[in-house]
């Protein structure tokens, strides 16, 4: 649900047991009405939603439909006059994204609404889990670093067996790990490499910035996969999402910075109960 004046947007996830019911008009109306209820009254959580008068009506409609249906989660973002807000619902109605960006002026905010929709579409496809690499927990980054390096090493063993080029094994995976000391060491290593290649020192300043940029790119794979601002923008892969938004605002004569996003995908994070193979065969033979 998106306000006509782009001041507020709400997304909800309501789960049914079957796709058949999900296509049912009664179910679809229930989803629309529920989104409107959350949009209007902003309950604190699902428990508060279900404890409301509308929650009682929700339960009655579920009984009429005759299948287990539950409100799983919802979220709302709001925007003031200098905040650009927009959203996107994928054609399958299973993915919804809303995004806000703080701008320097009301004029810029209005001009950035279309860009916000494009960013929402980007998030729909690229599945970011957080806004920035700054949001990552240090323990999570450390664990992911070990795991990702091991995966690449295993892949390289197979590539070596096939006599194919090996993948670069990164030292790091997030900008949160690239301290001033790490970047200084990377620059020193680059200079040492240029010296070993007998590259004239007078051209080093033309080579080093690109080499540092490649080092950062090679060592921030987690950010590019999971942090919205740090992902390569699908409409211009030479820029990150943050850079693309900044450039779009600059073209309007202002500034803008994404401040929040919500991405809901139906069923995301729910483990499906899988029958064992024998049961699967038996069910097919029944």
C-alpha positions as CSV (number, residue, x, y, z in Angstrom):
1,X,0.0,0.0,0.0
2,X,1.5,3.3,-1.2
3,X,0.1,6.7,-0.2
4,X,-1.0,8.8,-3.2
5,X,1.4,11.6,-2.0
6,X,4.3,9.2,-1.4
7,X,4.3,10.0,2.3
8,X,4.0,6.4,3.5
9,X,4.2,2.8,2.3
10,X,3.3,-0.5,3.9
11,X,4.2,-4.0,2.9
12,X,2.7,-7.2,4.3
13,X,3.4,-10.9,4.0
14,X,0.4,-13.2,4.5
15,X,1.0,-16.9,3.9
16,X,-1.5,-19.6,2.6
17,X,-0.8,-23.3,2.4
18,X,-1.5,-23.6,-1.3
19,X,-1.0,-21.6,-4.5
20,X,-4.6,-22.4,-5.3
21,X,-5.9,-20.4,-2.3
22,X,-3.3,-17.6,-3.0
23,X,-5.1,-17.1,-6.4
24,X,-8.5,-17.0,-4.7
25,X,-10.3,-13.6,-4.8
26,X,-11.2,-13.9,-1.2
27,X,-7.6,-14.4,-0.2
28,X,-6.4,-11.5,-2.3
29,X,-9.0,-9.2,-0.9
30,X,-8.0,-10.2,2.6
31,X,-4.4,-9.3,1.8
32,X,-5.4,-5.9,0.4
33,X,-7.6,-5.2,3.5
34,X,-4.9,-6.3,5.8
35,X,-2.4,-4.0,4.2
36,X,-4.8,-1.1,4.5
37,X,-5.3,-1.9,8.1
38,X,-1.6,-1.9,8.9
39,X,-1.2,1.2,6.8
40,X,-3.9,3.1,8.6
41,X,-3.3,2.0,12.2
42,X,0.3,0.7,12.3
43,X,0.0,-2.1,14.9
44,X,3.2,-2.7,16.9
45,X,3.5,-6.3,15.7
46,X,1.6,-9.3,14.4
47,X,0.2,-10.1,17.9
48,X,-1.2,-6.6,18.2
49,X,-2.7,-6.9,14.7
50,X,-4.4,-10.1,15.5
51,X,-5.7,-8.7,18.9
52,X,-7.4,-5.8,17.1
53,X,-11.0,-5.7,15.9
54,X,-9.7,-6.3,12.4
55,X,-7.8,-9.3,13.7
56,X,-11.1,-10.9,14.6
57,X,-12.5,-10.2,11.2
58,X,-9.2,-11.6,9.7
59,X,-9.8,-14.9,11.6
60,X,-13.4,-15.1,10.4
61,X,-12.4,-14.6,6.8
62,X,-9.8,-17.3,7.2
63,X,-12.4,-19.7,8.5
64,X,-14.6,-19.0,5.5
65,X,-11.7,-19.6,3.0
66,X,-11.1,-22.9,4.8
67,X,-7.3,-23.1,4.8
68,X,-4.6,-22.2,7.2
69,X,-3.7,-18.5,6.5
70,X,-1.5,-16.4,8.7
71,X,-0.2,-12.9,8.9
72,X,3.5,-13.4,9.1
73,X,5.1,-9.9,9.1
74,X,4.7,-6.4,7.9
75,X,6.5,-3.1,7.8
76,X,5.9,0.6,7.1
77,X,8.2,3.4,6.0
78,X,7.2,7.1,6.2
79,X,8.6,10.2,4.4
80,X,8.6,13.9,5.2
81,X,8.8,16.6,2.6
82,X,12.5,16.2,1.9
83,X,12.4,12.3,1.9
84,X,11.9,10.4,-1.4
85,X,9.8,7.3,-1.0
86,X,8.7,4.7,-3.5
87,X,8.2,0.9,-3.8
88,X,7.8,-2.0,-6.1
89,X,5.8,-5.2,-6.2
90,X,7.1,-7.9,-8.4
91,X,4.6,-9.3,-11.0
92,X,4.3,-12.6,-9.1
93,X,3.1,-10.7,-6.0
94,X,5.7,-12.6,-3.9
95,X,8.3,-9.9,-3.5
96,X,7.7,-6.3,-2.3
97,X,10.2,-3.6,-1.6
98,X,9.9,-0.1,-0.2
99,X,12.8,2.4,-0.1
100,X,13.4,5.9,1.3
101,X,16.2,8.5,0.6
102,X,16.9,11.7,2.5
103,X,17.3,14.6,0.2
104,X,18.5,18.2,0.5
105,X,15.2,19.7,-0.6
106,X,11.5,19.0,-1.4
107,X,12.2,19.5,-5.1
108,X,15.0,16.9,-5.1
109,X,12.8,14.4,-3.1
110,X,10.0,14.7,-5.7
111,X,12.5,14.3,-8.5
112,X,14.0,11.2,-6.9
113,X,10.8,9.2,-6.7
114,X,11.3,7.4,-10.0
115,X,14.8,6.5,-9.0
116,X,13.6,5.1,-5.7
117,X,11.2,2.8,-7.7
118,X,14.2,1.6,-9.8
119,X,16.2,1.0,-6.6
120,X,13.3,-1.0,-5.2
121,X,13.3,-3.1,-8.4
122,X,17.0,-3.6,-8.0
123,X,16.5,-4.8,-4.4
124,X,13.8,-7.1,-5.6
125,X,16.2,-8.9,-8.0
126,X,19.5,-8.6,-6.0
127,X,18.2,-9.6,-2.5
128,X,20.1,-7.3,-0.2
129,X,19.8,-8.3,3.4
130,X,21.0,-5.0,5.0
131,X,21.6,-1.4,4.0
132,X,25.3,-1.0,4.4
133,X,28.4,-3.0,5.2
134,X,28.5,-1.0,8.4
135,X,25.5,-3.0,9.6
136,X,27.3,-6.3,9.6
137,X,28.2,-8.0,12.9
138,X,31.9,-8.5,13.2
139,X,31.5,-12.2,14.2
140,X,29.3,-12.7,11.1
141,X,32.0,-11.2,8.9
142,X,34.7,-13.3,10.4
143,X,32.7,-16.5,10.0
144,X,31.8,-15.7,6.4
145,X,35.4,-14.9,5.6
146,X,36.6,-18.3,6.7
147,X,33.7,-20.1,4.9
148,X,34.1,-18.2,1.6
149,X,37.8,-18.6,1.4
150,X,37.4,-22.4,2.0
151,X,34.8,-22.6,-0.8
152,X,37.2,-20.8,-3.2
153,X,40.1,-23.1,-2.3
154,X,37.9,-26.2,-2.9
155,X,36.8,-24.7,-6.3
156,X,40.5,-24.1,-7.1
157,X,41.4,-27.7,-6.4
158,X,38.8,-28.7,-9.1
159,X,39.9,-26.0,-11.5
160,X,43.6,-27.1,-11.1
161,X,42.5,-30.7,-11.8
162,X,40.8,-29.5,-15.0
163,X,43.8,-27.3,-15.8
164,X,41.7,-24.1,-15.8
165,X,42.6,-20.7,-14.5
166,X,42.3,-20.5,-10.7
167,X,40.1,-18.0,-8.9
168,X,41.6,-15.3,-6.8
169,X,41.6,-16.2,-3.1
170,X,40.7,-13.0,-1.2
171,X,42.2,-12.0,2.2
172,X,39.0,-10.2,3.2
173,X,35.3,-10.0,2.1
174,X,34.0,-6.7,3.5
175,X,35.0,-3.0,3.6
176,X,34.6,-3.3,7.4
177,X,37.8,-5.3,7.4
178,X,39.8,-2.9,5.2
179,X,41.3,-0.6,7.8
180,X,43.8,2.2,7.0
181,X,46.6,-0.2,7.9
182,X,45.3,-2.9,5.5
183,X,44.9,-0.4,2.6
184,X,48.4,1.0,3.4
185,X,49.8,-2.5,3.2
186,X,48.0,-3.1,-0.1
187,X,49.5,0.0,-1.6
188,X,52.9,-1.0,-0.4
189,X,52.5,-4.4,-1.9
190,X,51.4,-2.8,-5.2
191,X,54.5,-0.6,-5.2
192,X,56.7,-3.6,-4.5
193,X,55.1,-5.4,-7.4
194,X,55.6,-2.4,-9.8
195,X,59.2,-2.2,-8.7
196,X,59.7,-5.9,-9.4
197,X,58.2,-5.4,-12.9
198,X,60.6,-2.5,-13.5
199,X,57.8,-0.1,-14.0
200,X,59.1,3.5,-14.1
201,X,58.2,5.3,-10.8
202,X,57.0,8.3,-12.8
203,X,53.9,6.3,-14.0
204,X,53.1,4.6,-10.6
205,X,50.6,7.3,-9.7
206,X,48.6,6.4,-12.8
207,X,48.6,2.7,-12.0
208,X,48.2,2.6,-8.2
209,X,44.6,4.1,-7.9
210,X,43.2,1.4,-10.3
211,X,45.1,-1.3,-8.5
212,X,43.8,-0.2,-5.1
213,X,40.3,-0.1,-6.6
214,X,40.7,-3.7,-7.8
215,X,42.0,-4.8,-4.4
216,X,38.9,-3.3,-2.7
217,X,36.6,-4.9,-5.3
218,X,38.2,-8.3,-4.8
219,X,38.0,-8.0,-1.0
220,X,34.4,-6.8,-0.5
221,X,32.4,-9.6,-2.0
222,X,30.1,-9.9,1.0
223,X,29.2,-6.2,0.7
224,X,28.4,-6.5,-3.0
225,X,26.2,-9.5,-2.4
226,X,24.3,-8.4,0.7
227,X,24.5,-4.7,1.4
228,X,22.2,-2.6,-0.8
229,X,24.3,0.6,-0.9
230,X,27.4,-1.4,-1.8
231,X,25.9,-3.6,-4.6
232,X,26.6,-2.9,-8.2
233,X,23.5,-1.1,-9.5
234,X,21.8,-3.3,-12.1
235,X,21.0,-0.3,-14.4
236,X,24.6,0.9,-14.3
237,X,27.0,-1.8,-13.1
238,X,30.0,0.7,-13.1
239,X,28.4,2.4,-10.1
240,X,27.2,1.1,-6.7
241,X,23.6,1.8,-5.7
242,X,24.9,4.6,-3.4
243,X,26.9,6.1,-6.2
244,X,24.0,5.9,-8.7
245,X,21.5,7.5,-6.3
246,X,24.0,10.3,-5.5
247,X,24.6,10.9,-9.3
248,X,20.9,11.0,-10.0
249,X,20.4,13.6,-7.2
250,X,23.3,15.6,-8.5
251,X,21.7,15.7,-11.9
252,X,18.7,17.3,-10.3
253,X,20.9,19.8,-8.6
254,X,20.7,18.3,-5.1
255,X,21.8,15.4,-2.9
256,X,20.2,12.2,-1.8
257,X,21.2,9.3,0.4
258,X,19.2,6.1,0.9
259,X,18.2,5.8,4.6
260,X,16.0,2.7,4.8
261,X,14.6,-0.2,2.8
262,X,12.3,-3.1,3.5
263,X,12.3,-6.2,1.2
264,X,9.7,-9.0,1.9
265,X,9.7,-12.2,-0.1
266,X,6.9,-14.7,0.6
267,X,8.2,-17.7,2.4
268,X,11.7,-16.4,2.9
269,X,13.4,-18.0,5.8
270,X,10.6,-20.6,6.3
271,X,12.0,-24.1,6.2
272,X,9.9,-26.4,4.1
273,X,9.1,-29.8,5.4
274,X,10.5,-32.3,2.9
275,X,9.3,-35.9,2.7
276,X,11.9,-38.5,2.5
277,X,12.5,-40.2,-0.9
278,X,10.4,-43.3,-0.1
279,X,7.5,-41.2,1.0
280,X,7.8,-39.1,-2.2
281,X,7.7,-42.2,-4.4
282,X,4.8,-43.6,-2.4
283,X,2.9,-40.3,-2.8
284,X,3.4,-40.4,-6.5
285,X,2.3,-44.0,-6.8
286,X,-0.9,-43.4,-4.8
